[in-house]
């Protein structure tokens, strides 16, 4: 297992985040049901608007430091829809709306 940005939009980098995923989750001929990189690209498409929403909740207070928050999609010990997958410490589903929460 290694983390990769293969197939991610803009190399997985957005204004506020840097995404990577476990290469064992990549959809390949040997892993036709792999959810990556499609699933992470769906999250990438909406993550900065979510960041804007959350910032508005706190009156758009500026952050003192400019840094990317690294988000890793990886396998974990929970069974989720037949696959042992996870994002950070939360279960990850194939539906990107559930990944981001």
C-alpha positions in Angstrom: 0.0 0.0 0.0 1.2 3.4 -1.0 -0.6 6.7 -1.3 -1.0 8.2 -4.8 -2.5 11.1 -6.7 -2.8 9.1 -10.0 -5.9 10.2 -11.9 -6.9 13.0 -9.4 -8.0 16.3 -10.8 -5.1 18.9 -10.5 -2.9 16.3 -8.9 -5.3 16.2 -5.9 -4.5 19.8 -4.9 -7.2 22.4 -4.3 -7.1 25.8 -2.7 -7.4 24.3 0.8 -6.7 20.6 0.5 -4.3 18.0 -0.8 -5.8 14.6 -1.5 -4.2 11.2 -1.9 -5.6 7.7 -1.9 -4.4 4.2 -1.2 -3.3 2.7 -4.5 -4.8 -0.6 -3.6 -8.2 1.1 -4.0 -7.5 2.2 -7.6 -9.8 0.8 -10.3 -7.7 -1.3 -12.6 -8.3 -4.5 -14.7 -7.1 -6.5 -11.7 -9.4 -4.5 -9.4 -12.4 -3.6 -11.5 -14.6 -2.5 -8.5 -12.0 -0.2 -7.1 -13.6 3.2 -6.1 -10.6 5.3 -6.8 -9.8 7.8 -8.3 -13.4 8.6 -9.3 -14.7 8.8 -5.7 -12.0 11.2 -4.6 -12.5 13.4 -7.7 -16.1 13.8 -6.7 -15.0 15.0 -3.3 -12.4 17.3 -4.8 -15.1 18.9 -6.9 -17.0 20.1 -3.8 -14.5 20.4 -1.0 -13.6 24.1 -1.4 -17.2 25.1 -1.5 -17.7 23.1 1.8 -14.7 25.0 3.2 -16.4 28.3 2.3 -19.6 27.2 3.9 -17.8 26.2 7.1 -15.8 29.4 7.1 -19.1 31.4 6.9 -20.3 29.6 10.0 -17.4 31.3 11.8 -17.8 34.7 10.3 -15.1 34.1 7.7 -12.3 34.5 10.2 -9.1 34.4 8.3 -6.7 31.5 9.1 -3.3 32.6 10.4 -1.5 30.1 8.3 -1.7 29.1 4.7 -1.4 25.4 4.5 -3.1 22.5 2.7 -5.0 20.0 4.8 -4.0 16.6 3.7 -6.8 14.1 3.1 -5.9 10.4 2.8 -8.3 7.8 1.5 -7.2 4.5 2.9 -8.2 1.0 4.0 -9.2 0.6 7.6 -10.6 -2.3 9.8 -14.3 -1.5 9.3 -16.5 -3.4 6.8 -18.2 -0.8 4.6 -20.4 -2.0 1.8 -18.4 -5.2 1.4 -15.0 -3.4 1.2 -12.6 -2.5 4.0 -12.2 1.1 3.3 -11.9 4.4 5.2 -11.1 8.0 5.1 -9.2 9.3 8.0 -11.0 7.4 10.8 -14.5 7.5 9.4 -16.1 4.9 7.1 -16.1 5.7 3.5 -18.8 4.9 1.0 -18.8 4.9 -2.7 -21.2 7.9 -2.6 -19.1 11.1 -2.3 -21.7 12.9 -0.3 -21.0 10.4 2.5 -17.2 10.7 2.1 -17.2 14.4 2.9 -19.1 14.1 6.2 
